[in-house]
Amino acid sequence: MKFCVVGAGAIGGLMAARLSASGHDVHVVARGETLAAIREGGLTVTFADGSPTIRADVNVAENFDAGLDFDVVILAVKAHQVAGLASQVSALCARDTVVVPVQNGIPWWFFQRFSGPHAGYNLRTLDPDGKIAQAIPAERVVAGIAYPAAERTAANVIHHVEGDRMPVGELDGSKSDRATAIAQAFSSAGFKSRVLTDIRSHLWIKAWGNLAFNPISALTGATLGEICADTNTRGLATSMMREATAIAEALDVRVLLSVEQRINGAEQVGDHKTSMLQDREEGRSMEVGPLIGAFVELGELTGVSTPAIDAVYALINQLNQRLDLERTAQ
């Protein structure tokens, strides 16, 4: 298959390298030092479990000309960057091109092709003016969930920490040929991929953890293992996730695990830095709106009280604004 991966961070770089190494035609959209490094040395992926290092040469550019007829465009940038790139992603698409978003948190498409309450609702936290939905129509989207934990250790070097699940699913719950083909391509690249017929319930598990662990880690500097081992931070994560469970129930979204099971799963990952903590340490803007603010909005939409989520959102939003101002002033 012919892939275009937009964004060469930890997950985008991992996916691009693995897909290329397994024989797929891979193009990567990158910028700045990342673009220069990939042009010079390709992509390298190292593995914490001792698996052989992957070195992959990929086509890379800041922009690709229309007419390349990509089968799949993987949207692997941070969730808060999607709006600024939506028109560029649209320009990469031929008539039958599929867009696979793999962002953390609640996605902009959550209520599109949705059969539950509030079908068609536009999340203002994620897509306030509807530009993303207009540029990337729901009919073009096959959702993806990126479970691997990875860190970018250099501009073109990704270190895979653990995990290889990469399921996909149609927004309307159907099991389509195109989703099956994408899952097969991901599996050929070493991911565990299958087609889910209830993508939102599975996405909720990932977003659940992002909601609690990401802001707590960015505020405290703690790893997943440290958050789960400490009684106070574990208790705060539990409160936030219970509030999110009530939101899911109000939306008729199935919650597939208990709060304790989800926290225990995070604890098993060990001393891994969340993506939000990595962003803070690298001086990048954090995904505050998509990971936490969206749950605040969903609480308001469903009438569910979210005091723990609201408090953490206020803190992490204030921190993010201050860091953004400091970065602008430099």
Summary of the structure (lengths in Angstrom):
residues: 330
radius of gyration: 18.8
end to end distance: 43.2
largest distance: 55.0
contacts: 1133
relative contact order: 0.12
helix: 48%
strand: 15%
